[in-house]
Amino acid sequence: MTDLRLLQHRAPDGSRSVIFAQGPSARFLKGPASIRELALAAIAAGQTLAEAAAACEAGEAVDIAAELAAGNLLAPIDHADAAHVLLTGTGLTHLGSAEGRDKMHKAAASAAETGAHVTDSMRMFLEGLEGGKPAAGEVGQQPEWFYKGDGSQLVGPGETLTMPAFAKDGGEEPELAGIYLIGEDGTPYRLGLALANEFSDHVTERHNYLWLAHSKLRQAALGPELLIGTPPAAIEGTSKIVRNGETLWEKPFLSGEANMSHTFANLEHHHFKYDLFRRAGDVHVHFFGTATLSFSDGIETLEGDVFEISAAPFTLPLASPLARAAEHTVVVKAL
């Protein structure tokens, strides 16, 4: 079976259910009210997520595109307590275009020949190229890593991405996110991949790369579909910005291990090697990075812009309008 996806649905009356989709067809599943619930059952039964979904009694057929348009599809993972969802990610993980790689290698070679300084970012990128895909059973080079927040910062399909009032920029990052659930014995289980807009403040990051942590403490959006099973080696998609109903910027993006300098397994190892990330029952959303940004092409986003990200084998796009939060003064009081 290929192109298997799971979706979370919330009806107008608030009742929830899971949708199992394969290719163009999709049906409600009778029983589980959430993908997390289905995944916990799969772990307990020693099944894959696909096997657990297939074992459920199938309900009515459903038009997932129509349900997305109606606003009835949720992010493909959540938790009753948002504090038990961790949003994290890795950067400098993608090869980018051949031209971009060539420029980076030439710059590094030139710097080595002249004794010029190689930036920490360049050094990390090159170390990833060299050691990010170790042989099975070996540990590779650790990547750049960042924290984005807890589940309160997770935005569902069609919902607004809101940048803080103090943000210098609200920029899209089209990529894949790995969705994980920690089993009762502390084992991390990858449930699947989701289309994602990691969302960042690139102006702040550009000012000083040590401000990367500040630039990443933002909301992030997930597309409605969880792609389960063995992921394709290469995923090709399109990222665009729509302003006032017209396409302002559009560009293809590449992801999947064939387009990355790290394997998923290596990125996962360097995240879950920390004990605090293996707490039973927790959900992790880990963003794998991108090489395609409108910011790199000089685009300045505005409130009201809509980010649209699409990529096969996901059949539904991820669209997120951009907004800015109201000013809020924080006062710290001494007790």
N, C-alpha and C positions, 0 to 999 in steps of 0.2 A: 504494500500500500504506500502511495506517495501523496505528497501535498496534504497531509492530515493536519487539520487545525481545530483548536478549541476556542470558543468564545464565551464570554459571560454576558448574560442578558438580564435586564431588569424591566419588568412590565410596568405599565402606567400605575398599577395598583401597588407597586413596590415589591412584588414577588420576584424571586430570582431563579434562574435556571442556567444550565450549561448547554451549549450548542456544539455538536460534533459535525465538522465539515470535511468533505473530501472532494477536491476539484470544485465543480460548480454546484454540487448538491450539499444540503445541510439539513440536519434534523435536531430537534430538542432531545435531550436525554432525560429519561424519567429517573428521578432519584436525587442526584447531587445538585445542590444549590450554588456551588462555587467550584472553580477549578482546583482550589486548594483542598477542598473536601474530597474531590475525586482523586487527587494526588495522594492524600493521606491513606485513602482506601487502597490505592494501587500499591503503596509501600507495604501496608499491612498484609496484603494478599500475595506479595512477591511478584506482582505484575508490572509490565510497562504501562505508561499512561495510555498508550494507544489500545493495549489489551483491556485495560479497565474501562475505557470509553466504549469499546466494542461490546463488552459484556453487559453494559447497561441496556435496559429496554428502550428502544427508539420511540420517540414521540412523533409529533407532527412535523412535517417538512416546513422549512422557514426560509424566507428570502432575506439573507443577511445584509444585502445592500439596502433593502428597504428598511430594515431594522436600524441600520446605521443612520440613514437619513432621518428616521423618526427619533433619534437620540436615545435608543433603547439598549445600545451596546456599551459595556463598561470596559475599563482596562482589563486585560486578561489575567490579572492577579491582584489580590488584595488580602487584607487581614482584618478581622473585627477590631483589632487594636493597631492603629497605624504606627505606633512606636515599634512594632515587631516587623516592620518592613524597612529594609535598609537599601538606600539608593547609593551606588558607588560606580566607579568606572575606571578605565585605563585609557591613556593617551599615547600618541606616537606609536601606534600599533599597525597602521595601514601603509601600504606601499605608495599609494597615490598613483599619479600618471607616470608613464615611462619617462616623459620629459622632466617631470618634477624630481624623480629619483636620480636621473642623470645629472641634473643641476646640483643636487645635494652631494652626490659622490664627487663631482668635479670640485665643488667648493671645499669638501673635506680634504681631497687630495692636494689641492692648491695650498690649503692651510698647513698641511703636514710638510709640504716641500719648503714653504717659506717660514715655517715656525710660527705662523699666525695662530691666534687663539681659536680653538674649536669650541663653540658654545656647548653648555651642558645639554641643551635640547638636542643638538646635532649628535653629541656623543651618545646620548641615550637611544636615539633613533638607530644609529649605526650598531650599537651593542645589541639592539633588538634584532636587526637584520642578521647579525652573526650568531646570536644564541637564543632567539625567541622560538625556534622550532626544534627542540631537542628530540633525540631518539626516545622511543617508548620506554618508560620507566626511569628516565633521567630528568633532572630538574634544569630548566633553562634560565636565561637571563630574566630578572624581574623587571616589570614594566613601570612606567609612571603610573601612579595610583591616586585617586581622589575620592572624596566623600561629597555627596550631594544633599543628603538629608534623609528623613524617614518617609513613611508612607503618606504623610500629610502633604508632601510635595509632588506626589504622583498625580498627573493629569490624564484623564481618559480621552478617548477619541472624540474629536469635535469640540472639546472644551478649550477654554482660553488659557494660554500661557501668559502669566502675569509677571513682569519683571519688577523688582523692588523700585521704590521711588528714587533711591540713590544710584540705581544702575546707570552705567555709561552706555550700555548697549544691551539689546536683547536679540541674540543671534541664534539661528538654527544650527543643529548638528545632526544630519541625517545618518542613522546608523542602526545597528542591531543591538538588542539587549538580551542577555541571557537571564532567564527566570529560574530561580532556585528555591527549593524548600528543604529545610534541615529536618532529617528524620529523628525519631526518638532517641537513637543511639549516637546522634551527632554527625551522621553521614549527610553530606550535601548531595541533593539530587537535582540535576538539571531537568526541569520540566520541558523546556523548549526555548525557542527564540521569538522575540516580538520585534516588529518595526518600531523605531523609536526616534524621537527628537530630543536630544540630550539637553539642548538649550544652555547658552552660556553668555557671559559678558566678555566679549573678545577685546574690547577697548581696555578694560581693566587688566586683562591678562597680558596684552601687548605692552602696557606700561612697564611691567616688571614680571618676569615669569614666576617669581616667588609669590605673586599675588594670584596664582592659579587657584589656590584654595578658595579665595574670596570670589573669584569669577564663577566657580562651580556651585556655590550654595544658592541654587535656583530650583525652580520647578523643572519637571521633565515630563514629556508626554509619551504614551505608548499607543500603538495602533491596536485595533480590537482583536486581532488574531494571534493566537499562540501556535507557532509552527512546531509540531512534535515529531519525534522520530529522528533519524539521522539527517542533519541539515545538509543542504547542497554545498559543495566546495566553494562555489562562486555565486554571489547574488548581485544582480545589476538592477539599479533603480534610478529614479529621477527625483530631484529635489527642486522645488520652485517656490518663488514668493509671488503672491498675487496682491496687487494694490488697486483698489477701486475697480475690481472686476477684471483687471488686465494683468497679464503675466509681466512682472517687472524683471525677473531673473529666473533662469532655468538652467540646470546642469545635471548630467548623469553622475551617479556615484556608484562605487564598487565596494562590496564587502564580502564576507565569507573568508575562510582560511586561505584560499588561493590568492586573495588580494591583501593578505595581512603578513606582517613580519613575525607574528606570534601565533601559536596554535591556541585554540580555546582552552585546551587542557593546561597549557602553561600559564595562561592568564588566571584560570580557575585555581591552580595550585597556589599561586602567589597571593590570592585573595583568601582562600579558605585555610591556609596554613596557620592563620591566627585563631586561637581558641575562641575568642569572643564572637567570631563569625560562624561558629558551629553550634549555636544555641538551639536546642530542640524546638521545632515548631515555627521558627523564624522564616521569613520570606526575604530573599535577596533579589534585587533588580540590578544587574551589572552591565553597564554600557561599554561596548567593546571598542568604540572610537570610530573616527571617520577621517577622510582626507579631502573632503569637499565642503567648502564654506563660502557663502555669499560674501562674507566679510573679506575674504582673500581677494575678491574681485572688486573691492571698494564700495560695496553696497551698505548703505546706512538704513536700517529698518526703522519703521514708524509705527506708532500705535494704529491699529486697524489693519495692518498687513496680515495676510494669512499664509502660513507655511504649509505647503502640501508635499508630502513624501509618499512615494509609492514604489513598490518593488515586487516582482514575482519571486517566489510562488505565493506571496501574500496577495489575496484578491481584492482587498479593500485598502484604500488610501488612509493616511493619517493627516488630517487637516486641523491646524491649530491657529486661531486668531491671536494676535499679539495685543496685550494691554499693559498699562503701567499702574502699579499700586499707588494709593494716595499717600501723601506724606504722613509720617508717624514719628513723633518724638518719643524716644525711649529714655526714661528717667530711672536710674538705679538708686534705690533708697537703702540707706544704712539702717540696720536694726540694732 
